[in-house]
Amino acid sequence: MNITRVRNKLSSGERLKVLFLNDVGFQYGAGLAQLRQIQSFLLMGHEVKGMCWTQGPEGDIPFIPHNATGFWTGMRQFPKAHPDKGYSEAEIIRSILHEIISFRPEIIIVGNLHNAKWPLRLLLALRDLDAVVVAYMHDCFLVSGRCAYPADCRLYEVGCNETCPTANEYPVLQSSQIANEWKLRREIFCGPNGVFLAANSRWTCNMAERSMDGLHYADVVYYGIDDQLFKPIDRNLARRMLGIPEDHFVILSGAVNVSDRRKGFHFIKEVVSALNKEAVFYVFGQESSDMEGVRATGLLRDYRKMPLMYSAADLFVGTALEEAFGLTLCEASACGLPIVAFKVGGIPEIARHDISARLIEDFSLPELIKEIKFFMSNPQERQAFGERGRAIVESEFSLKRQAARWMEYLKRVVEL
């Protein structure tokens, strides 16, 4: 790896060739986060290419930010490179490497791969290229033996194995393979030649540092958001555009898939049952149409519509039981919404208790309802919390701030 060339370009501000690699392109939470990372590099003037297993309709949405001076060279897909298509691990790695070598990137940032079932040994192959390779932790998959979120299980700290309690949950892996996958991650990221790790929150980064003896390098590079797209819109105008009653208290919640256990939407169902005469509930995400007592939007693949939804609401309620960052909370804050959520994972790093949010220590339904009612009965507090949340996003979680964090991170790793 020609560290000197990359170091000199970083120092002088010259254009870099940056490759982003993941499983499903710009789809779902981690895919959208990667899109925003790409936007940051384009704002900085770099040449950027994407590679993925398969891209959804999100790939057709124009996303290059205003005033970007970089070049987007497109997304290359590998739909056949999948074990279910008969491709071996070696064949998958070889086909991806061939495309990467033709682009000759100087920086390679690897996001989630588990949806494509691409082998993590790909990272070892990338390490041997003439590029700075960074693996990005959108969740906990890179430190466990297979799971994206360990819940109460602590095997990842000492050695995941065949006793994994969630081996049959996504991403599924045969129990007999889990121990070797846990060891492989230590081979990839530990020691003097370990692949660099970047994490979406201090909580996520701490998991890597706590569970990987001899970890080469890991640090936090927070997500950013387009704060010129995600910004407050006049509430009455947003409600008229969406057909939402202007005289109702509107509570918004949502996730990529509301049936995902860790998103905790059984709490939302209880809140709806308790407050349905006092508020109107809107929920976005897959499977939301199956929820009673709410006005469901389904999964909104066009993220450009989301600022309208946030701006039309009075309050955003998050019920995640595990969360590495909390993209929806960041989006809600950007649009001036106060937040009620559980104090888990990386959420307190984004939604600040008694500043932009009211966070609940325990998974308590009475406490959740209590905090919701606090905002329902205090319009001035709603406004103040929302304004402070917007200010936090502008100063800490904008695309420009994300870009600066990436540059700070890369300058550190090339000096190691």
RAZI-V831134 format. One record per pair of residues at least 6 apart in sequence whose C-alpha atoms are under 8 Angstrom apart, sorted by the first residue. I is the first residue (numbers start at 0). GAP is how many residues later the second one is. D is the distance in Angstrom with one decimal. If there is no record, write none. Layout:
I|GAP|D  I|GAP|D
This chain:
0|127|7.3  0|128|6.3  0|129|4.0  0|130|5.3  0|131|6.8  1|128|5.9  1|129|6.8  2|128|7.7  2|129|7.3  2|411|6.0  3|410|7.9  5|10|7.8  5|100|6.8  5|126|8.0  5|408|7.5  6|404|6.9  6|407|6.0  6|408|7.7  8|6|7.1  8|7|7.1  9|397|7.5  9|400|7.9  9|401|6.7  10|400|7.9  14|30|6.2  14|31|4.8  14|32|6.8  15|30|5.2  15|31|6.1  15|89|7.9  15|90|6.5  15|91|7.5  16|29|6.3  16|30|4.9  16|31|6.0  16|32|8.0  16|87|7.6  16|88|4.9  16|89|5.4  16|90|6.5  17|28|7.1  17|29|6.1  17|30|4.8  17|31|6.4  17|87|5.5  17|88|6.1  17|89|4.7  17|90|5.9  17|91|7.7  18|29|5.8  18|30|4.9  18|31|5.8  18|32|7.5  18|86|6.0  18|87|8.0  18|88|6.2  18|89|4.8  18|90|6.2  19|14|7.8  19|18|7.6  19|28|7.5  19|29|6.3  19|30|4.8  19|31|6.2  19|88|6.0  19|89|4.9  19|90|6.0  19|91|7.5  20|29|5.9  20|30|4.8  20|31|5.8  20|87|7.4  20|88|6.3  20|89|4.8  20|90|6.1  21|9|7.8  21|29|6.5  21|30|5.0  21|31|7.2  21|88|5.9  21|89|4.9  21|90|5.2  21|91|5.4  22|29|4.9  22|30|4.9  22|31|6.6  22|88|7.7  22|89|6.0  22|90|4.7  22|91|6.9  22|92|5.9  22|93|5.2  22|95|7.9  23|7|6.6  23|28|5.8  23|29|5.8  23|30|5.0  23|31|5.3  23|32|7.2  23|91|7.1  23|92|7.4  24|6|5.5  24|25|7.8  24|26|7.4  24|27|5.5  24|28|7.4  24|29|6.3  24|30|4.7  24|31|7.0  24|34|7.4  24|50|7.8  25|6|4.9  25|7|7.8  25|8|6.8  25|9|5.8  25|29|6.7  25|30|7.1  25|32|5.9  25|33|6.3  26|28|7.0  26|29|6.1  26|31|6.3  26|274|7.8  27|228|6.2  28|227|6.9  28|298|7.3  29|81|7.7  29|82|7.1  29|108|6.0  32|190|6.6  32|191|7.8  32|294|8.0  33|77|7.3  35|187|7.6  35|188|6.5  35|189|6.4  35|190|7.6  35|363|7.1  36|186|7.2  36|187|7.1  36|362|7.7  36|365|7.4  36|366|7.6  37|10|7.1  38|24|7.4  38|25|6.2  38|26|6.3  38|360|7.2  39|184|8.0  39|359|5.3  39|360|6.4  39|362|6.5  39|363|4.8  40|6|7.9  40|7|7.3  40|29|7.3  40|362|6.3  41|6|7.0  41|22|7.4  41|23|7.7  41|26|5.5  41|27|6.3  41|28|4.3  41|29|6.5  41|30|7.2  42|22|7.0  42|24|6.9  42|25|4.2  42|26|5.9  42|27|6.3  42|357|7.5  42|360|7.7  43|24|7.1  43|25|6.8  43|26|6.6  43|359|7.0  44|23|6.6  44|24|4.4  44|25|3.6  44|26|7.1  45|23|7.5  45|24|4.5  45|25|6.4  46|23|5.5  46|24|4.6  46|25|6.1  46|26|7.3  47|22|7.5  47|23|6.1  47|24|5.1  47|25|6.1  47|26|7.9  48|23|6.1  48|24|5.1  48|25|5.6  48|26|6.2  49|23|7.7  49|24|6.1  49|25|4.4  49|26|6.2  50|24|5.3  50|25|4.7  50|26|5.9  50|27|7.9  51|23|7.2  51|24|6.4  51|25|5.0  51|26|6.4  52|24|5.3  52|25|4.6  52|26|5.2  52|27|7.9  52|28|6.9  52|29|7.9  52|63|6.1  53|23|5.4  53|24|6.4  53|25|5.4  54|22|6.9  56|244|7.5  57|243|6.4  57|244|6.6  60|241|7.4  63|8|7.9  77|18|8.0  79|7|7.7  80|6|6.0  80|10|7.9  80|11|5.4  80|14|7.7  81|6|8.0  81|10|7.1  81|34|6.4  81|35|6.7  81|36|7.0  82|6|7.5  82|34|7.0  88|29|7.5  88|30|6.4  91|26|7.2  92|26|7.8  92|29|5.7  92|32|7.7  96|28|7.9  96|29|7.6  104|26|6.4  105|24|7.0  105|25|4.5  105|26|6.1  106|24|5.4  106|25|4.8  106|26|6.1  106|27|7.8  107|23|6.7  107|24|6.1  107|25|4.8  107|26|6.2  108|24|6.1  108|25|4.9  108|26|5.9  108|27|6.8  109|23|7.7  109|24|6.2  109|25|4.8  109|26|5.9  110|24|6.3  110|25|5.1  110|26|6.9  110|27|6.9  111|24|7.6  111|25|7.6  111|26|6.9  112|6|7.8  112|7|7.8  113|57|6.6  114|56|7.3  119|64|8.0  119|65|7.8  120|63|7.9  120|67|7.9  122|12|8.0  122|65|7.1  122|72|7.5  123|64|6.3  123|71|7.9  125|7|6.9  126|6|6.2  126|68|6.7  131|282|8.0  132|62|6.4  132|63|6.5  133|61|6.3  133|62|4.8  133|63|5.6  133|64|6.7  134|60|7.0  134|61|6.2  134|62|5.0  134|63|6.2  135|61|5.9  135|62|4.8  135|63|5.7  135|64|7.6  136|60|7.2  136|61|6.1  136|62|4.6  136|63|6.2  136|67|7.3  136|68|8.0  137|61|6.7  137|62|6.0  137|186|7.2  138|9|5.5  138|10|6.8  138|65|7.0  138|185|5.9  139|7|7.0  139|8|4.7  139|9|5.6  139|10|7.6  139|64|6.8  139|67|7.7  139|184|7.9  140|6|5.4  140|7|4.3  140|8|7.2  141|43|6.5  142|13|6.8  142|39|7.3  142|42|6.5  142|64|7.3  142|65|5.8  142|68|7.2  142|69|7.6  143|6|7.7  143|11|8.0  143|12|4.8  143|16|6.7  143|38|5.9  143|41|7.9  144|11|6.7  144|14|7.8  144|15|5.3  144|16|7.3  144|33|5.1  144|34|6.4  144|35|7.7  144|36|5.1  144|37|4.0  144|38|7.8  144|40|7.9  145|21|7.7  145|25|6.7  145|26|7.6  145|27|6.8  145|32|6.5  145|35|7.1  145|36|7.5  146|19|7.6  146|20|7.8  146|23|7.3  146|24|6.3  147|23|7.5  148|173|7.2  149|6|7.8  150|171|6.9  152|12|7.9  154|6|7.7  154|9|7.7  155|26|7.5  155|55|6.6  156|53|6.9  156|54|4.3  156|55|7.6  157|53|7.0  158|20|6.8  158|23|6.6  158|24|7.8  159|18|6.3  159|19|5.3  159|22|5.9  160|14|6.9  160|15|7.5  160|16|7.9  160|17|5.2  160|18|4.3  160|21|7.9  161|13|4.4  161|14|5.6  161|15|7.6  161|16|6.2  161|17|6.9  162|12|7.3  163|11|7.1  163|14|7.9  166|6|5.9  166|7|6.9  166|8|6.3  167|6|8.0  185|26|6.4  185|27|7.9  185|29|7.7  186|7|7.4  187|6|5.5  187|7|6.0  188|6|4.9  188|7|6.7  188|8|7.4  188|26|5.8  188|27|6.1  188|28|7.8  189|22|7.0  189|23|7.1  189|24|5.0  189|25|4.1  189|26|5.0  190|23|5.6  190|24|6.3  190|25|5.5  191|24|6.0  192|23|7.2  193|21|7.2  193|22|5.3  193|23|7.7  194|21|7.1  194|22|7.7  195|20|6.7  195|21|5.3  195|22|6.2  195|217|7.6  196|20|6.1  196|21|4.5  196|22|6.7  197|7|7.5  197|20|5.5  197|21|5.2  197|22|5.6  197|23|6.1  198|6|5.3  198|19|7.3  198|20|6.1  198|21|4.7  198|22|5.9  198|23|7.3  199|20|5.9  199|21|5.7  199|22|4.8  199|23|6.2  199|124|7.0  199|125|6.3  200|19|5.7  200|20|7.2  200|21|6.1  200|123|6.5  200|124|5.9  200|145|5.6  200|148|7.4  201|17|7.9  201|18|6.0  201|144|6.8  201|147|7.9  202|121|6.9  202|142|5.8  202|143|5.3  203|120|6.0  203|141|7.6  203|142|7.2  204|13|6.7  204|14|6.3  204|15|6.4  207|7|7.8  207|10|7.7  208|6|6.8  208|9|7.5  216|196|7.7  218|190|7.5  220|181|7.1  220|184|5.9  220|185|6.4  220|188|7.3  221|175|7.2  221|180|6.5  221|183|7.5  222|174|6.5  222|179|6.2  223|173|4.5  223|174|4.8  223|175|4.7  223|176|7.7  223|177|6.9  223|178|5.0  224|105|7.8  224|106|7.4  224|168|8.0  224|172|6.1  224|173|4.9  224|174|5.2  225|172|6.0  225|173|5.6  226|107|6.4  226|166|7.4  226|167|6.7  226|171|5.8  226|172|7.4  228|75|7.3  228|78|7.2  229|76|7.8  229|77|5.3  229|101|6.4  229|104|5.6  229|105|5.7  230|76|6.6  230|103|5.3  230|104|4.2  230|105|7.1  230|159|7.9  231|75|7.3  231|79|5.7  231|102|7.2  231|103|4.2  231|104|5.7  232|74|7.5  232|75|6.9  232|78|5.5  232|79|8.0  232|102|7.4  233|77|7.0  233|78|8.0  234|76|5.5  234|77|5.0  234|78|7.4  235|10|6.0  235|76|7.1  237|70|5.5  237|71|7.4  237|73|6.3  237|74|5.1  238|6|6.6  238|7|6.2  238|73|5.1  239|6|7.5  241|66|7.8  241|67|7.9  243|68|7.6  247|31|6.4  247|32|6.6  248|29|7.3  248|30|4.9  248|31|6.1  248|64|7.6  248|65|6.3  248|127|7.4  249|29|5.8  249|30|4.9  249|31|5.9  249|32|7.3  249|62|7.6  249|63|4.9  249|64|5.3  249|65|6.8  250|28|6.8  250|29|6.2  250|30|5.0  250|31|6.3  250|62|5.8  250|63|6.0  250|64|5.0  250|65|5.9  250|66|7.0  251|29|6.0  251|30|4.9  251|31|5.9  251|57|8.0  251|58|7.3  251|61|6.0  251|62|7.7  251|63|6.2  251|64|4.9  251|65|6.3  252|28|7.8  252|29|6.4  252|30|4.9  252|31|6.7  252|63|5.7  252|64|5.3  252|65|6.2  253|29|5.0  253|30|4.5  253|31|5.7  253|64|7.5  253|74|7.7  254|8|7.2  254|29|6.5  254|30|5.1  254|31|7.7  254|73|7.4  255|28|7.8  255|29|4.8  255|30|6.0  255|43|6.6  256|28|5.2  256|29|4.4  256|30|6.3  256|31|7.6  256|42|7.7  257|6|7.9  257|7|6.1  257|27|6.0  257|28|6.1  257|29|6.0  257|30|6.1  258|6|7.1  258|27|7.6  258|28|6.2  258|29|7.9  261|58|5.8  261|59|5.1  261|60|5.7  262|56|6.0  262|57|4.0  262|58|5.9  262|59|7.2  263|55|5.1  263|56|5.1  263|57|5.8  264|54|6.4  264|55|7.8  266|52|6.7  266|98|6.7  267|51|7.2  268|22|7.5  268|23|7.7  269|95|7.7  270|94|7.7  270|98|6.6  271|9|7.2  271|21|6.5  271|22|7.5  272|20|7.7  275|17|7.2  279|14|7.3  279|15|8.0  280|12|7.4  280|13|5.0  280|14|6.1  281|12|5.5  281|13|4.8  281|14|5.8  281|15|7.6  282|11|6.6  282|12|6.3  282|13|5.0  282|14|6.4  282|15|7.8  283|12|5.8  283|13|4.9  283|14|5.3  283|15|5.9  283|16|7.0  284|11|8.0  284|12|6.9  284|13|4.7  284|14|4.0  284|15|6.7  285|12|5.2  285|13|4.8  286|11|6.6  287|8|5.4  287|9|7.1  287|10|5.6  288|6|7.8  288|7|5.2  288|8|7.2  288|9|6.2  299|6|7.6  306|24|7.8  306|28|6.5  309|6|7.8  309|21|7.9  309|22|5.9  309|25|6.2  309|27|7.0  310|24|5.9  310|25|7.3  310|26|7.3  312|24|7.5  313|23|6.6  313|24|7.6  313|68|7.6  314|22|5.7  314|23|5.5  314|24|6.1  314|25|7.7  314|60|7.6  314|67|7.7  315|13|7.8  315|16|6.7  315|21|6.4  315|22|6.3  315|23|4.9  315|24|6.4  316|22|5.8  316|23|4.9  316|24|5.8  316|55|8.0  317|11|7.4  317|21|7.4  317|22|6.2  317|23|4.6  317|24|7.1  318|22|5.7  318|23|6.1  319|21|7.5  319|22|6.8  319|24|7.8  320|21|7.2  320|23|6.7  320|42|7.9  321|22|6.1  321|23|6.0  322|21|6.5  322|22|5.1  322|23|6.2  322|24|6.7  323|21|5.3  323|22|4.9  323|23|7.2  324|20|7.1  324|21|4.6  324|22|5.7  324|24|7.8  324|25|7.4  325|20|7.1  325|21|5.9  325|24|7.5  328|10|7.2  328|18|8.0  328|21|7.3  328|22|6.7  329|20|6.5  329|21|7.4  329|63|7.1  329|67|7.9  331|6|7.5  331|7|7.7  332|6|7.6  332|18|7.9  332|23|7.4  332|53|6.4  332|56|4.7  332|57|5.2  332|60|6.9  333|55|6.6  333|56|4.7  333|57|8.0  333|59|5.7  333|60|7.6  334|51|7.9  334|55|6.6  335|47|7.8  335|49|8.0  335|50|4.2  335|51|5.5  335|52|7.9  335|53|6.3  335|54|5.3  336|45|7.6  336|46|7.9  336|48|7.5  336|49|4.6  336|50|7.8  336|52|7.3  337|18|5.8  337|19|5.7  337|44|5.8  337|45|7.5  337|47|5.2  337|48|4.6  337|51|7.1  338|12|7.3  338|17|6.6  338|18|4.5  338|19|6.3  339|17|5.7  339|18|5.0  339|19|5.9  339|20|7.8  339|28|7.4  339|31|6.7  339|32|6.7  340|16|7.5  340|17|6.7  340|18|5.1  340|19|6.3  340|27|7.6  341|17|5.3  341|18|4.6  341|19|6.3  341|20|7.1  341|21|6.8  342|16|5.2  342|17|5.4  342|18|5.3  342|19|7.6  343|17|7.9  347|11|7.7  350|6|5.5  350|8|8.0  350|38|7.5  351|6|7.7  351|7|7.9  352|6|5.5  353|31|7.8  354|30|5.9  354|33|6.5  354|34|7.3  355|28|8.0  355|29|4.4  355|30|6.1  355|31|7.8  355|32|5.6  355|33|4.6  356|28|6.6  356|32|7.9  357|13|6.6  359|7|6.9  359|8|6.9  374|6|6.7  374|7|5.7  394|6|7.3  395|6|7.9
